[in-house]
Amino acid sequence: MTSSPTRPPPTAADGRGTPWGALRRHRPFLLLCGEQAASSVGRQITALALALLAVTRLDAGPLGASALLALTYLPGAVLSPLAGVLADRARLRTLAVTLTSLQVVVVGSVPLAGALGSLRLPHLYAVAAVSGALTWTLSVALQAALPRVVRPEQLLTGNSALTGARTAGQIGGPALGGVLVGLAGASPALLAGSAAYAVEAVLLFALPASLNRPAVPTGDRRPRLAALREGFAVVRAEPVLRRQVLAGAGFNLGSGGADALFVVYASRELSLPAWQLGLVYAAFSVATVAGVLLAGRFGTSVELYRATRVCAVVAALAIFLVPAASLGPAFPALLAYQLLFGVTATVWAISMTTTQQLIAPQHLQGRVAGFAQAALLTTVPVGALSAGALAGRLGNVPVLTGAAATALLAAACFWLPHRAGTSVRPPAP
């Protein structure tokens, strides 16, 4: 059984001592917020443009579009535990800058191939896979970096603020992507995504040099297999982590299937134009703001965990609005889905990340984050590929309905009884 990290005395209760009051003047944390906003813009534009390129220009069907999404997540599912070991041992600032700089090159290769007339589906698949590997490795690294930047009692506020920063990018990213696709085409629009990644690299480079001190000193390093086992032991030993990971993995199986079909379903079956599709994606980001504010109102992660039980079920129920869009006005139904899903999924995500960081020892932050992320991501490509294959035979609406039902069953795991004497509550910060 692992213990929670050592906590310094609580901060004072004045404007400077409150977690947010201190973080507003914390330069490294503000750099991370800027990085999250820039990264969000890059990811949103890239995801939308790649999907539209595959569907509208290269004639990808449901299975092809699902494969594109699956390849985005599959590297994270496979590589996240190893990324956790790397994050605990590497120079974090150098690692983060390198990963983001490679994103600029990878995403920028698509408009270059389009200009040369050599763009093909295999190229998009390769970009999705490599970009996914870079994205998820960076995600583990930054989760490990935050507890080294802020105090433990600031983690809840810090994760809420970082989610808000991502939302700022997500609000403009999809809408900007939709406008750029409509005006210049999907391939040139990716130049804007590549530029956003370049800004992210500059912000990461400005982080303090102290992050280049590895969490695990060279002399204390175990063989990689033993290091992996050490991180897995934390996830296995903590009831709250086990329950969150299991419920999240099942939920992602269903929501991954819905996400894989979303662009094909919305653009072909519902005939949504690109600008409406962009606004639908932006609605999720607007809803995330409400989720950030709601999560921040909970004083401790214990209360956040209680809210998670409700939010998980509501988020799953929201997915049923996607197939329901075929029964009436599609645009309002999809907007309602993104708004409801955005609020509830955000509270869930902030709760999971904060409790994970509070439970994991400092030198194991990367490995715990890596194993949790691997479990959550493994089911996404499975759900995406399964949904794509089934949609070709059964149609989009029945498969989307089944995906929503799968997510709901997984969310119900939070409500299952637990053994007497076993706590499923995270420690209070």
C-alpha positions in Angstrom: 0.0 0.0 0.0 1.4 3.4 -1.0 1.0 6.5 1.0 0.0 10.0 -0.1 2.8 12.5 -0.7 4.0 14.6 2.2 1.9 17.7 2.5 3.3 21.1 3.6 1.3 23.2 6.0 -1.9 24.8 4.4 -1.5 28.2 2.9 -2.8 31.3 4.5 -6.4 32.3 3.9 -5.7 35.7 2.3 -5.8 36.6 -1.3 -2.2 35.6 -1.8 -2.4 32.4 0.3 -5.4 30.8 -1.4 -4.4 28.2 -4.0 -5.7 30.3 -6.9 -4.3 33.6 -5.4 -0.9 32.1 -5.3 -1.1 30.4 -8.8 -2.0 33.7 -10.5 1.5 34.9 -9.7 3.2 31.7 -10.4 5.2 32.1 -13.6 5.9 28.4 -14.3 2.2 27.5 -13.8 1.1 30.3 -16.0 3.4 29.0 -18.7 1.8 25.6 -18.4 -1.6 27.3 -18.8 -0.5 29.0 -22.0 0.9 25.7 -23.2 -2.4 24.0 -22.7 -4.3 26.6 -24.6 -1.9 26.5 -27.6 -1.8 22.7 -27.5 -5.6 22.6 -27.5 -5.8 24.8 -30.6 -3.3 22.6 -32.4 -5.1 19.3 -31.5 -8.6 20.5 -32.3 -7.6 21.9 -35.7 -5.6 18.8 -36.5 -8.3 16.3 -35.5 -11.0 18.1 -37.4 -8.9 18.6 -40.5 -7.6 15.1 -40.6 -11.1 13.6 -40.3 -12.6 15.9 -42.9 -9.6 15.2 -45.3 -10.2 11.5 -44.9 -14.0 11.6 -45.4 -14.5 14.3 -48.0 -11.3 14.2 -50.1 -10.0 10.7 -49.8 -13.4 9.0 -49.6 -12.8 7.1 -46.3 -15.9 5.2 -45.1 -17.0 4.5 -41.5 -14.2 1.9 -41.1 -11.6 4.2 -42.5 -12.6 7.1 -40.3 -12.7 4.8 -37.3 -9.2 3.6 -38.1 -8.0 7.1 -38.2 -9.3 7.8 -34.6 -8.0 4.4 -33.4 -4.5 5.2 -34.7 -4.6 8.4 -32.7 -5.2 6.6 -29.4 -3.4 3.2 -30.0 0.1 4.5 -29.4 -1.0 6.0 -26.1 -2.5 2.7 -25.0 0.7 0.8 -25.9 3.4 3.3 -25.0 2.0 5.1 -21.9 3.6 2.9 -19.3 7.0 3.3 -20.9 6.3 7.0 -21.2 5.8 7.1 -17.5 9.2 5.5 -16.9 10.7 8.1 -19.3 8.9 11.0 -17.5 10.3 9.9 -14.1 13.8 9.6 -15.4 14.1 12.2 -18.2 14.8 15.9 -18.2 11.2 16.9 -18.3 11.6 20.3 -19.9 13.8 19.0 -22.7 11.5 16.0 -23.2 8.4 18.2 -23.5 10.1 20.7 -26.0 11.4 17.8 -28.1 8.0 16.1 -28.3 6.2 19.3 -29.3 8.8 20.3 -31.9 8.3 16.9 -33.6 4.5 17.6 -33.7 5.2 20.7 -35.8 7.0 18.6 -38.4 4.6 15.7 -38.4 1.4 17.8 -38.8 3.1 20.1 -41.3 3.9 17.1 -43.5 0.2 16.9 -44.5 -0.2 20.3 -46.2 3.2 19.7 -47.8 2.0 16.4 -49.3 -1.2 18.1 -50.4 0.7 20.8 -52.2 2.8 18.2 -54.0 -0.3 16.2 -55.0 0.9 13.1 -53.1 -1.5 13.0 -50.2 -3.0 9.5 -49.6 -4.9 7.8 -46.8 -1.8 5.9 -45.5 -0.1 9.2 -45.0 -3.0 10.4 -42.8 -2.9 7.2 -40.9 0.8 7.6 -40.2 0.4 11.2 -39.1 -2.5 10.1 -36.8 -0.3 7.4 -35.2 2.9 9.4 -34.8 1.0 12.5 -33.6 -0.9 10.3 -31.1 2.3 8.9 -29.7 3.8 12.3 -29.2 0.6 13.7 -27.7 0.1 11.0 -25.1 3.8 10.9 -24.1 3.6 14.6 -23.5 0.4 14.2 -21.5 2.1 11.8 -19.1 5.2 14.1 -18.8 3.0 17.1 -18.0 1.0 15.2 -15.4 4.2 14.3 -13.7 5.4 17.9 -14.0 2.5 19.6 -12.3 3.1 18.2 -8.7 6.7 19.5 -9.1 5.4 23.0 -10.0 2.6 23.5 -7.4 2.0 22.5 -3.8 -0.3 19.4 -3.1 -3.1 21.6 -1.8 -3.0 23.6 -5.0 -3.4 20.5 -7.3 -7.2 20.7 -7.4 -7.1 24.3 -8.3 -4.2 23.8 -10.7 -5.9 21.0 -12.6 -9.1 23.0 -12.8 -7.2 26.0 -14.2 -5.3 23.9 -16.7 -8.6 22.4 -17.9 -9.9 25.9 -18.3 -6.8 26.9 -20.3 -7.4 23.9 -22.6 -10.9 25.0 -22.9 -9.9 28.4 -24.1 -8.1 26.7 -27.0 -10.9 24.3 -27.6 -13.5 27.0 -27.9 -11.6 28.7 -30.7 -9.9 25.7 -32.1 -12.9 23.8 -33.7 -14.6 26.9 -34.9 -11.3 28.2 -36.4 -10.7 24.8 -37.9 -14.1 24.7 -39.5 -13.7 28.2 -40.9 -10.2 27.5 -42.3 -11.5 24.2 -43.8 -14.4 26.1 -45.4 -12.2 28.9 -46.8 -8.9 27.2 -47.7 -9.5 23.4 -47.5 -8.6 20.9 -44.8 -5.0 20.4 -45.9 -4.0 24.1 -45.7 -5.9 24.4 -42.4 -3.3 22.1 -40.9 -0.7 24.8 -41.2 -2.5 26.7 -38.4 -2.4 23.5 -36.3 1.3 23.2 -36.9 1.9 26.9 -35.9 0.0 26.3 -32.7 2.3 23.5 -31.8 5.3 25.8 -32.5 3.9 28.3 -30.0 3.5 25.5 -27.5 7.2 24.5 -27.9 8.3 28.0 -27.1 6.2 28.2 -23.9 7.6 24.8 -22.7 11.1 26.0 -23.4 10.5 28.9 -21.0 9.7 26.6 -18.1 12.3 26.6 -15.2 15.5 24.6 -15.6 14.6 22.8 -12.3 12.3 20.6 -14.2 15.3 19.2 -16.0 16.3 17.4 -12.8 14.9 13.9 -13.1 12.5 12.8 -10.3 14.5 9.5 -10.0 18.2 10.1 -9.7 20.5 8.0 -11.9 21.9 6.1 -9.1 18.5 5.0 -7.8 17.1 3.7 -11.0 15.9 0.1 -11.3 15.7 -2.0 -14.4 12.8 -0.9 -16.7 10.7 -4.0 -15.9 11.1 -3.4 -12.1 10.3 0.3 -12.6 7.1 -0.6 -14.5 6.0 -3.0 -11.7 6.6 -0.3 -9.1 4.2 2.0 -10.9 1.6 -0.7 -11.5 1.7 -1.6 -7.8 0.3 1.8 -6.9 -2.7 1.5 -9.2 -3.4 -2.0 -8.1 -3.1 -1.2 -4.4 -5.4 1.8 -4.3 -9.2 1.1 -4.4 -10.1 4.6 -5.7 -7.6 4.3 -8.6 -8.8 0.8 -9.5 -12.4 1.8 -9.6 -11.8 5.0 -11.6 -9.6 3.2 -14.1 -12.0 0.3 -14.7 -15.0 2.6 -15.1 -13.1 5.0 -17.3 -11.8 2.2 -19.5 -15.4 0.8 -20.1 -16.7 4.3 -20.6 -14.1 5.0 -23.3 -15.0 1.8 -25.1 -18.5 3.2 -25.7 -17.6 6.9 -26.2 -14.7 5.9 -28.4 -17.1 4.1 -30.7 -19.4 7.2 -30.8 -16.5 9.6 -31.5 -15.2 7.4 -34.3 -18.5 7.6 -36.2 -19.3 11.2 -35.3 -17.8 13.1 -38.3 -19.1 10.5 -40.9 -22.5 10.4 -39.2 -22.8 14.2 -38.9 -21.5 15.1 -42.3 -23.1 12.3 -44.4 -26.2 11.1 -42.7 -27.2 14.4 -41.0 -25.7 16.6 -43.7 -24.2 19.1 -41.3 -22.0 21.8 -43.0 -18.5 22.3 -41.9 -19.3 25.5 -39.9 -22.0 23.8 -37.9 -19.8 20.8 -37.2 -17.1 23.2 -36.0 -19.6 25.0 -33.7 -20.8 21.6 -32.3 -17.2 20.8 -31.3 -16.8 24.3 -29.9 -20.0 23.8 -27.7 -18.1 21.0 -25.9 -15.4 23.5 -25.0 -17.9 26.1 -23.8 -19.4 23.4 -21.6 -16.0 22.6 -20.2 -15.8 26.1 -18.7 -18.9 25.3 -16.6 -17.4 21.9 -15.7 -14.2 23.7 -14.5 -16.2 26.1 -12.4 -18.3 23.3 -10.9 -15.2 21.2 -10.1 -13.5 24.2 -8.5 -16.4 24.7 -6.1 -15.8 21.4 -4.4 -13.4 22.0 -1.5 -11.8 18.6 -1.5 -11.2 15.7 -3.9 -13.5 13.6 -1.6 -16.4 15.7 -2.7 -15.2 15.6 -6.2 -15.3 11.9 -6.1 -18.9 11.8 -4.9 -19.8 14.2 -7.8 -18.0 11.9 -10.2 -20.5 9.1 -9.5 -23.3 11.3 -10.8 -21.4 12.9 -13.6 -20.3 9.6 -15.0 -23.9 8.4 -15.5 -25.1 11.8 -16.9 -22.2 11.9 -19.3 -23.1 8.4 -20.6 -26.8 9.4 -20.9 -25.8 12.4 -23.0 -24.3 10.1 -25.7 -27.8 8.9 -26.5 -28.5 12.3 -27.9 -26.1 11.5 -30.8 -28.3 8.8 -32.4 -31.4 10.7 -31.3 -30.3 13.5 -33.6 -31.5 11.4 -36.6 -35.1 11.7 -35.3 -35.4 15.5 -35.4 -33.4 18.7 -35.8 -29.8 17.4 -35.8 -27.9 20.6 -35.0 -29.7 21.4 -31.7 -29.5 17.7 -30.6 -25.8 17.5 -31.2 -25.2 20.9 -29.5 -27.2 19.6 -26.4 -25.0 16.5 -26.4 -21.8 18.4 -26.4 -23.0 20.8 -23.7 -24.2 18.1 -21.3 -21.3 15.8 -22.0 -18.8 18.6 -21.7 -19.8 19.7 -18.2 -20.0 16.2 -16.6 -17.0 14.7 -18.3 -14.9 17.6 -17.2 -15.7 17.2 -13.5 -14.9 13.5 -13.9 -11.5 14.2 -15.6 -10.4 16.8 -13.0 -11.4 14.4 -10.2 -9.4 11.5 -11.6 -6.3 13.5 -12.3 -6.2 15.3 -9.0 -6.8 12.1 -6.9 -4.2 10.3 -8.9 -1.6 13.0 -8.2 -2.4 13.1 -4.5 -2.1 9.3 -4.1 1.1 8.7 -6.1 4.5 9.3 -4.5 6.6 12.0 -6.1 9.1 9.7 -7.8 6.3 7.6 -9.2 4.0 10.3 -10.7 5.0 9.5 -14.3 4.5 5.7 -14.0 1.2 6.0 -12.2 0.0 8.4 -14.8 1.3 6.2 -17.6 -0.5 3.0 -16.4 -3.8 4.9 -15.7 -3.6 6.5 -19.2 -2.8 3.2 -20.9 -5.8 1.5 -19.3 -8.1 4.4 -20.3 -6.8 4.6 -23.9 -6.7 0.9 -24.7 -10.4 0.6 -25.1 -10.7 3.7 -27.3 -9.3 2.1 -30.5 -11.2 -1.1 -29.7 -14.4 0.8 -29.5 -13.6 2.9 -32.6 -12.7 -0.1 -34.8 -15.6 -2.2 -33.6 -18.0 0.7 -34.2 -16.6 1.3 -37.7 -16.9 -2.4 -38.7 -20.4 -2.8 -37.3 -21.7 0.5 -38.8 -20.9 -0.8 -42.3 -23.3 -3.7 -41.6 -25.9 -2.3 -39.2 -25.8 1.4 -39.9 -24.7 4.3 -37.8 -27.7 4.8 -35.5 -27.9 1.3 -34.1 -24.2 1.3 -33.4 -24.2 4.7 -31.8 -27.1 3.6 -29.6 -25.1 0.5 -28.5 -22.0 2.7 -27.8 -24.1 4.9 -25.5 -25.4 1.8 -23.7 -21.9 0.5 -23.2 -20.8 3.8 -21.7 -23.7 3.8 -19.4 -23.0 0.3 -18.1 -19.4 1.2 -17.4 -20.4 4.4 -15.6 -22.6 2.3 -13.3 -19.5 0.7 -11.9 -19.1 3.7 -9.6 -22.4 2.6 -8.0 -21.5 -1.0 -7.3 -21.1 -2.0 -3.7 -17.6 -2.4 -2.3 -16.2 -4.8 0.3 -16.6 -3.8 3.9 -13.6 -1.9 5.2 -12.4 -0.9 1.8 -12.5 2.8 1.1 -13.2 4.2 -2.4 -12.5 7.8 -1.3 -9.3 9.6 -2.2 -7.4 11.3 0.6 -8.3 14.9 1.2 -5.6 17.4 0.1 
